Amino acid sequence: MKLLIKNGIVIEPQKNIEKKLDVLIENGKIVKLAEDIKLHNVEVINAKGCIVSAGLIDIHTHLREPGNEEEETIASGTKSAAAGGFTTVFCMPNTNPPIDDQAAVEFTMLKAKNEGVINVFPVGAATKGRRGEELTEIGELKKAGVVAISDDGEPISNSQIMRRVLEYSRMFDLPVISHCEDKTLSRGGVVNEGKVSTLLGFRGIPKEAEEIVVIRDIILCSLAKGRLHITHVSTKDSINFIRQAKKNGLKVTCDVTPHHFVLTEDYLLKYSYDTNLKINPPLRTQEDVDTIIEGIKDNTVDCIASDHAPHTVEEKSKEFDLAPFGIIGLETVLPLCITYLYYQHRIPLSKILEKLTINPAKIFGLSKKGRLEPGCDADVVIFNPQEEFVVKNFVSKSRNSPFIGWKLKGKVKYTICSGKVVYSEKNV
């Protein structure tokens, strides 16, 4: 039950550590970090030339089970996550049936325990059936094991209902993850409204469809004194509104996805009918991307999430208007962050990893995760930030990625969950 990681550069943002250290793991826990640990009769991983970090935490994953197992399952999704360096994922409640009661939470957790290879924490639905009409039993969901509540994929359009969700969730110290979209503005749209939608003849989704709900939910958060987390933020003004809310002392946090800080709507001009560029919220302008990057640098952005949304080849092969929104992301989050945030925008690795480890753990109350410290869970990722590879093969059941064929840096070598190696590049 002992595992020793040697010769790697340990990055621990919480303690401001970035140095060559060995890491000793025993019985699923971090036991010791020190220079040149010498032990006999212990399994050794040589991490020379690699970064050793706490395992990544993805707060926005669609595992599709129950209901759409042809796209992904808890078994395949957790293996995909492990291949991407994630040791913990939050599964969103827009399954069929949705995760809106205790039984659904228990099913997910049992399935994850029996078939998953990493930690899975369910996000419970905020309203019954995700219809935005009647609150779920939030206390019962918390008792069953959810880490947050959300109607993800569906905005809670009724402001009174959203207020109550924020108030009740506060009683149980649960963050509310908000999908900010005014569907009266976005309905029928498939790409960002603007120059590109006009040139391609696609119906557009105005950026205001996101921003109106961002503003409303910030105001309701202030009224209800709740904890609001805004997911997959994609526009310049949304970032600015969130920045101001933080300055005003509100309990507002947010995440962004790699596809929203790497891609712009202009990619649609080059690959106009590639449905792997159909994402909700849609790809925005270069100005929006630049502001997201600034938000990452100045900590307006708290977390980086995958919004892993698998779909079958048949579903994505439909014409652009009819194809579903969404792309897979678990296996490309880290290399996209390394390639673009670290190498291109010169954002320190410690800041990037902070948004993938300790920040999600803090926001969602995972006290033993997100850190490489004695006593913490032995969830670890080892990756080579310099190693370049071509994106081509996925562990996920689905293949709907716009990054196939891209050269990226940041190769995951090992993923360790609770002290057990759950992914090794050697075994692929």
QUIGIHU-V735127 format. One line per field, one symbol per residue. burial: # if it has 24 or more other ideal C-beta (glycine too) atoms within 12 Angstrom, else .. A space follows every 10 residues. Layout:
burial=???
//
This chain:
burial=.######### ####..#..# #####...## ###...#... ...##.#..# ########## ######.#.. ########## ########## #####..### ##.##.###. ##...##### ########.# .#..####.# ##.####### #######... ########## .#.####### ##..##..## ####.##..# .#.####### ########## #..#.##### ########## ###.##...# ########## ########.. ..######## #####..##. ###.##...# ########## ##..##...# ..######## ########## ##..#.#.## ########## ######.### ###..##### #####...#. #..####### ###..#.### ########## ###.#...
//
